[in-house]
Amino acid sequence: MQNNIRAEQASSLRNEQSRRSGRMLAVGLGIIIALIALLIPMQIFGMYYMFTVHMIQHLLLSLAVPPLLLLSLDTEHLRHLFADHPGLARVVGRVTNPFVASLLFNATIWLWHAPLLMQTMMGNTGIHILSDLTYLLTGLIFWWPLVNPLREEKHTLPLGGKLAYLFFSDMPMMLIGAGMTFMAPLYAFDMTNPTMHMVITTQDQQLGGLLMWVAGSIFFIIIASIIFLRWMLHQEKEQQRQEFELDQEADEYSISAQAN
């Protein structure tokens, strides 16, 4: 009996250490990618010279960084935070509703790529920083229903819900990406540092549109595949557990029958 208890404690400790290491890795990767997107050297090249690099920056801030940061959150600490701040919990619960989260995520992408807003953003460092923050914030909101950092069963999307969420959320990105790919150049900017008039070339806009359209869709397909494979593995483990319990019950019944 004591050996079983020790084995369970050792297994629990190993699982906790594994989860802690996973959280550390996730936050480390998230911070590194965010720094690459914001500082080295995309912020300079993306803002002043190349629309394609600007697109890479915002795809990283909205698609890559947010899920890593959410995966790094400690579930127990997060639950205590929300228990101490019920108002915050209500706000998070409302904005991370799948419909609302998808709407905010795609509205951010569409609004910041409107020619007038894009021109204003590219010519003003402060507004450009604001756009970066909104991409990151709405990215966190968008990925919350999929990552489910609180690990609450009532807020867990079923497999079909997750796949539908990804599919319908990707459609607006595909539309705007395809539009930029096939349209004539939409953007021209008056830069202040350095002082210059910049016109986005057809090739630059096409490549940026393809990144959003194709690369964004491929990323969503990869995430959907991971979700489906994890569901398959969970189903397999659940089936093995049920078979093991049935075998135990059969053995107990056999031993009882022999005793009688």
C-alpha positions as CSV (number, residue, x, y, z in Angstrom):
1,M,0.0,0.0,0.0
2,Q,2.7,2.4,1.0
3,N,4.6,1.6,-2.2
4,N,1.6,2.4,-4.3
5,I,1.2,5.8,-2.5
6,R,4.9,6.6,-3.1
7,A,4.6,5.7,-6.7
8,E,1.5,7.9,-7.1
9,Q,3.3,10.8,-5.4
10,A,6.4,10.3,-7.6
11,S,4.2,10.2,-10.7
12,S,2.4,13.4,-9.6
13,L,5.6,15.2,-9.0
14,R,7.0,14.2,-12.4
15,N,3.8,15.4,-14.0
16,E,4.0,18.8,-12.2
17,Q,7.6,19.2,-13.2
18,S,6.8,18.4,-16.8
19,R,3.9,20.9,-16.8
20,R,6.2,23.6,-15.2
21,S,8.9,22.9,-17.9
22,G,6.3,23.1,-20.6
23,R,5.0,26.5,-19.3
24,M,8.6,27.9,-19.1
25,L,9.3,26.7,-22.7
26,A,6.0,28.3,-23.9
27,V,6.6,31.7,-22.3
28,G,10.2,31.7,-23.5
29,L,9.2,31.0,-27.1
30,G,6.4,33.5,-26.9
31,I,8.7,36.3,-25.7
32,I,11.4,35.5,-28.2
33,I,8.9,35.6,-31.1
34,A,7.3,38.8,-29.8
35,L,10.8,40.4,-29.6
36,I,11.6,39.3,-33.2
37,A,8.3,40.7,-34.4
38,L,8.6,44.0,-32.5
39,L,12.3,44.8,-32.3
40,I,14.8,42.8,-34.4
41,P,14.5,44.1,-37.1
42,M,10.8,43.8,-38.3
43,Q,9.7,47.0,-36.5
44,I,12.0,49.1,-38.6
45,F,11.8,47.3,-42.0
46,G,8.1,46.6,-41.6
47,M,7.1,50.1,-40.8
48,Y,9.2,52.0,-43.2
49,Y,10.1,49.8,-46.2
50,M,8.3,46.5,-46.8
51,F,4.6,45.6,-46.6
52,T,5.4,41.9,-46.6
53,V,7.6,42.1,-43.5
54,H,4.9,44.2,-41.9
55,M,2.5,41.4,-42.6
56,I,4.8,38.8,-41.1
57,Q,5.0,40.9,-38.0
58,H,1.3,41.1,-37.4
59,L,0.8,37.4,-38.3
60,L,3.4,36.5,-35.6
61,L,1.7,38.8,-33.0
62,S,-1.8,37.5,-33.7
63,L,-1.2,33.8,-34.5
64,A,2.1,32.6,-32.9
65,V,2.7,34.6,-29.7
66,P,-0.8,34.5,-28.1
67,P,-1.3,30.7,-27.9
68,L,2.3,30.3,-26.4
69,L,1.6,32.9,-23.8
70,L,-1.7,31.3,-22.9
71,L,-0.1,27.9,-22.6
72,S,2.4,29.3,-20.2
73,L,-0.3,30.4,-17.7
74,D,-0.6,28.5,-14.4
75,T,-4.2,27.2,-14.1
76,E,-4.3,27.4,-10.3
77,H,-2.9,30.9,-10.1
78,L,-5.3,32.1,-12.8
79,R,-8.3,30.6,-11.0
80,H,-7.2,32.4,-7.8
81,L,-6.8,35.7,-9.7
82,F,-10.4,35.4,-11.1
83,A,-11.8,34.3,-7.7
84,D,-10.3,37.5,-6.2
85,H,-11.4,39.7,-9.1
86,P,-14.9,38.5,-10.2
87,G,-15.3,41.6,-12.4
88,L,-12.3,40.6,-14.4
89,A,-13.5,37.1,-14.7
90,R,-16.9,38.3,-16.1
91,V,-15.2,40.5,-18.7
92,V,-12.8,37.7,-19.8
93,G,-15.8,35.3,-20.0
94,R,-17.7,37.6,-22.2
95,V,-15.0,38.6,-24.7
96,T,-13.7,35.0,-24.9
97,N,-17.1,33.7,-26.0
98,P,-16.2,32.0,-29.3
99,F,-18.5,34.2,-31.4
100,V,-17.3,37.4,-29.8
101,A,-13.6,36.4,-29.9
102,S,-13.7,35.5,-33.6
103,L,-15.5,38.7,-34.4
104,L,-12.9,40.9,-32.5
105,F,-10.0,39.0,-34.0
106,N,-11.1,39.4,-37.6
107,A,-12.5,42.9,-37.1
108,T,-9.0,44.0,-36.0
109,I,-7.4,42.5,-39.1
110,W,-9.9,44.1,-41.5
111,L,-9.9,47.5,-39.8
112,W,-6.1,47.9,-39.7
113,H,-5.8,46.9,-43.3
114,A,-8.3,49.5,-44.5
115,P,-6.2,51.9,-46.7
116,L,-6.9,55.0,-44.6
117,L,-6.1,53.3,-41.3
118,M,-3.1,51.6,-42.8
119,Q,-1.8,54.9,-44.1
120,T,-2.2,56.6,-40.8
121,M,-0.6,53.7,-38.9
122,M,2.4,53.4,-41.2
123,G,3.1,57.1,-40.9
124,N,2.8,57.4,-37.1
125,T,5.0,55.3,-34.7
126,G,2.5,55.7,-31.8
127,I,-0.4,54.4,-33.9
128,H,1.7,51.6,-35.2
129,I,2.5,50.5,-31.7
130,L,-1.2,50.7,-30.9
131,S,-1.9,48.4,-33.8
132,D,0.7,45.9,-32.6
133,L,-0.9,45.8,-29.1
134,T,-4.4,45.3,-30.6
135,Y,-3.2,42.4,-32.7
136,L,-1.7,40.8,-29.6
137,L,-4.7,41.5,-27.4
138,T,-7.3,40.2,-29.8
139,G,-5.0,37.3,-30.6
140,L,-5.1,36.4,-26.9
141,I,-8.8,36.7,-26.9
142,F,-9.1,34.6,-30.0
143,W,-6.9,31.7,-28.8
144,W,-8.5,31.6,-25.3
145,P,-11.5,29.3,-26.2
146,L,-9.1,26.8,-27.9
147,V,-6.4,26.8,-25.2
148,N,-8.8,27.0,-22.3
149,P,-6.2,28.0,-19.7
150,L,-8.7,27.6,-16.9
151,R,-9.2,23.9,-17.8
152,E,-13.0,24.3,-17.1
153,E,-15.1,21.6,-18.6
154,K,-18.1,23.8,-19.1
155,H,-16.0,26.2,-21.2
156,T,-14.3,23.5,-23.2
157,L,-15.3,23.4,-26.9
158,P,-16.0,20.0,-28.2
159,L,-13.9,18.7,-31.1
160,G,-16.5,19.8,-33.7
161,G,-16.8,23.2,-32.1
162,K,-13.0,23.7,-32.2
163,L,-12.8,22.7,-35.8
164,A,-15.7,24.9,-36.8
165,Y,-14.3,27.8,-34.8
166,L,-11.0,27.6,-36.7
167,F,-12.7,27.2,-40.1
168,F,-15.1,30.1,-39.8
169,S,-12.5,32.3,-38.2
170,D,-10.1,31.7,-41.1
171,M,-12.6,32.6,-43.8
172,P,-12.3,36.4,-43.3
173,M,-8.5,36.2,-43.3
174,M,-8.6,34.2,-46.5
175,L,-10.9,36.8,-48.1
176,I,-8.8,39.8,-47.3
177,G,-5.6,37.9,-48.2
178,A,-7.0,36.8,-51.5
179,G,-8.2,40.4,-52.2
180,M,-4.8,41.9,-51.6
181,T,-3.2,39.2,-53.8
182,F,-5.3,39.9,-56.9
183,M,-6.1,43.6,-56.5
184,A,-4.0,46.5,-57.8
185,P,-1.8,48.2,-55.1
186,L,-4.0,49.7,-52.4
187,Y,-1.5,51.5,-50.2
188,A,0.7,54.6,-50.5
189,F,2.2,56.4,-47.5
190,D,3.9,59.7,-46.6
191,M,6.7,58.7,-44.3
192,T,8.2,61.2,-41.8
193,N,11.3,59.2,-40.7
194,P,12.8,59.2,-43.2
195,T,10.8,61.8,-45.1
196,M,9.6,60.0,-48.3
197,H,6.5,59.0,-50.2
198,M,6.2,55.2,-50.3
199,V,4.0,53.3,-52.7
200,I,3.6,49.6,-52.1
201,T,4.5,47.7,-55.2
202,T,2.2,45.1,-56.8
203,Q,4.6,42.2,-56.0
204,D,5.0,43.4,-52.4
205,Q,1.2,43.5,-51.8
206,Q,0.7,40.2,-53.5
207,L,3.3,38.5,-51.4
208,G,1.8,40.0,-48.2
209,G,-1.6,38.9,-49.3
210,L,-0.4,35.4,-50.0
211,L,1.2,35.2,-46.6
212,M,-2.1,36.0,-44.9
213,W,-4.2,33.9,-47.3
214,V,-2.0,30.8,-47.7
215,A,0.4,30.8,-44.7
216,G,-2.4,31.8,-42.3
217,S,-4.7,29.0,-43.7
218,I,-1.9,26.4,-43.4
219,F,-1.2,27.4,-39.8
220,F,-4.9,26.9,-39.0
221,I,-4.9,23.5,-40.7
222,I,-1.9,22.5,-38.6
223,I,-3.6,23.6,-35.4
224,A,-6.8,21.7,-36.5
225,S,-4.7,18.6,-37.2
226,I,-3.1,18.8,-33.8
227,I,-6.4,19.2,-32.1
228,F,-7.9,16.2,-34.0
229,L,-4.8,14.0,-33.2
230,R,-5.0,14.9,-29.5
231,W,-8.7,14.0,-29.5
232,M,-7.9,10.6,-31.1
233,L,-5.2,9.9,-28.5
234,H,-7.6,10.8,-25.7
235,Q,-10.2,8.5,-27.1
236,E,-7.7,5.7,-27.4
237,K,-6.6,6.2,-23.8
238,E,-10.2,6.3,-22.6
239,Q,-11.0,3.1,-24.4
240,Q,-7.9,1.4,-22.9
241,R,-9.0,2.6,-19.4
242,Q,-12.5,1.2,-19.9
243,E,-11.1,-2.1,-21.1
244,F,-8.8,-2.3,-18.1
245,E,-11.7,-1.7,-15.7
246,L,-13.8,-4.4,-17.4
247,D,-10.9,-6.8,-17.2
248,Q,-10.6,-6.0,-13.5
249,E,-14.3,-6.5,-12.9
250,A,-14.1,-9.9,-14.8
251,D,-11.1,-11.0,-12.7
252,E,-12.9,-10.0,-9.4
253,Y,-16.0,-11.8,-10.5
254,S,-14.0,-14.9,-11.4
255,I,-12.2,-14.9,-8.0
256,S,-15.5,-14.4,-6.2
257,A,-17.1,-17.3,-8.1
258,Q,-14.2,-19.6,-7.3
259,A,-14.4,-18.7,-3.6
260,N,-18.0,-19.6,-3.5
